[in-house]
Amino acid sequence: MGRDAAILDAAERLFDAHGYSGIGVDAIGLEAGVSGSAIYRHFSGKEEILSALFDRAIDDLLLRIGSPRTDPDEELEHLIDVHLTFALEHPRLAVIWSREERSLSDVFRRTYQRRQRLYLERWDSALAACYPEWKREELVTVREGLHWLLMSSAVTPVRRSAPSAPTILRGMALAALTALTTDSG
């Protein structure tokens, strides 16, 4: 493993456990097995490390979603599966992704949001194709709710999901979507 990856892995563990504001560069260096000052040969500072972790999350999700499915229902189920799998396989990264965006300065946040938009647009397109009678802002609310539901096992402090958690959470997400067919916006 390269030094950059070791630093990011250490930061991921520490930001998850203590939050971004609770950890300094020296602690990340200690966890990664390098001096705090050595980190600056790889990253401009703690914020760039956080930004790189956000990049990890988005890169992973974009790679997993691949090309859009032609059937909107299939596409939406695929996106649900990808988001859930990401949260279950990378719970620390999922926690950081869900709670630390506010820690990024405007420059890093804008870059992240541009990249994130590619992922969110896939969700928005799939939801709009499946539920055309609903307004865009309502479907954004649906997307955000689904994301929180699918991330719930990762963001709980205990993180002891039952082996059946993926099946349960997937079923709950699909069941939540049935609410959109009973009453249109």
N, C-alpha and C positions, 0 to 999 in steps of 0.2 A: 504494500500500500504506500502511495506517495505521501509526502509531507502535507500537501494541501488536503488530501482526503482524511488524513489522521487529525488534522486541525478541525475540519468540518465535523467529523464523527464525534470528537471531544466536545465541540460546541453544541452539537445536537443533544448529547446526553445532558450537558449542564444547563442549557436553555430550557430543556424539557423539565428538569428537576427543580430549577430555581428561578426560571423566568429570565428573560433577556436583561432586565435591569438589575437582577441579582447577581450577575456574573461579570467579572472583569477579564481583560485580556490575559493577565497573569494566571488566573485560574484555568483558562482555556489552554494556555501553554503547558501548565503543570499536568493537566489531564492528558494532553497530547504527547507529553514527553519532550517538550522543547521549552526554551525560555520564552517568557512573554514577549521580550523584544525580538526574538526570532520570528514570531508570527508576522511582524511587519515586513519581512522579506517575501511573504506570500499573500498578505492581505493588507489593505490600507488601514484597517482597524476592525473593531468589533462589528460595526454596522455592515461593512462589506462581507463579513463572515455570515451575518444574518441574511443578507441579500443572496449570498451563494446558497444558503439552505433553502430559501424560497425558490431559487432556480432549480435546485434538486427536485423539489416537490412538483413544480410545473413541468419540468423535463420528463419526469417519471410518468405523470398523468398524460401528457401529450403523446409520449411514446406508446403507452398502453391503449389509448383510444384508437390509434391508427386512422384508417380512412373511414369516412361516414358510411353507415349502412343505408341501403336504399329504402328499406321499410322503416318508417318513423317509429313504430312500436318496438321493433327490434333494436333500433338505434338507442332509444331511451333505456331499454333494459340493459343494453351493453354499457351505457354510461353509468347506470346504477351499479352494475357489477364492477366496473373499473374503479369507481370512487370508493366503494366498499372494500375492495381488495387492497387498494392503496392504504386506507385507514387501518386495516387489520395487519397488513404487512409492515407498515412504517408508523407505528403509533406515536413515537416521539416526534417525528417530522410532521405528522398530522396535527399534533398539539401545537407545535410552534407555528405552523401555517395558519391555524385557526385563531391563535390569540396574539400574535406578535406583529401583525401588519402595522399597527399603530406606532410601533417602535422604529419603523423606517422613516428616514427623512424624505422630504418631497421628491428629491432626485431619484433615490432608490425606489420609492413607492411608485412613481410614474413608470419607471422601467419595468418593475414587477407587474403592475396592472396592465401594461401593454401586452406582456407575455401571457398573463392570466386570461386576458380577454379572448384569446384563441380557444381556450378550454371552455369558458363560460358561454361563448357564442354557439358552440356545439350543443350544449344543454338547451340554450334558449331556442335554437332552431328545431331541435327535436320536440321540445314541449309545444312550440307553436304549431308544428305539423300535426301533432297528436291532439291538440286542444285548440283549434283555430278560433273558437268562440270566446276565448278568454283574452283579456287585454295583456299586453306585454308586461306591464308593471305587476300584474297579478301573477303571471307566470314566473317572473323573477322571484317573487315571494315564495312560490312553490319550489323553485330551484334551491333557494337558500334553505328552506325548511328541509328538503330532502338531503342536502349536504350535511346539515347539522345532525339529522337522524342517522345518516350513514357513518358519520364521524363519532357518534356518541360512545361507542365502545373504546375508542382511542382516547377521548378527552376526559373520561372518568378517572379519578385518581387511582382507583384500584386496578383497573385494566385486567380483570380476570374474567374474560368472556367465556361463556359455555362453548363447548365445541359446536353447538348448533347456532351460535351467534350469527354467522353469515347468512344462514337460511332464514333465521328469524328477522334480521334487519332487512334483508332483501324483500321478504314477504310484507313487512310493515311499509316499506317504501312503495311497493306496488299497490298495496291496499290504500295508502294515502292518496294515490293518484285516482282512485275510484271516486273520491269526493269531487273531482273535476267533471265527472260525467253525470252527477246527480243534480247539479245546479250550475248553470252557466253564468259567467261574469257578465 
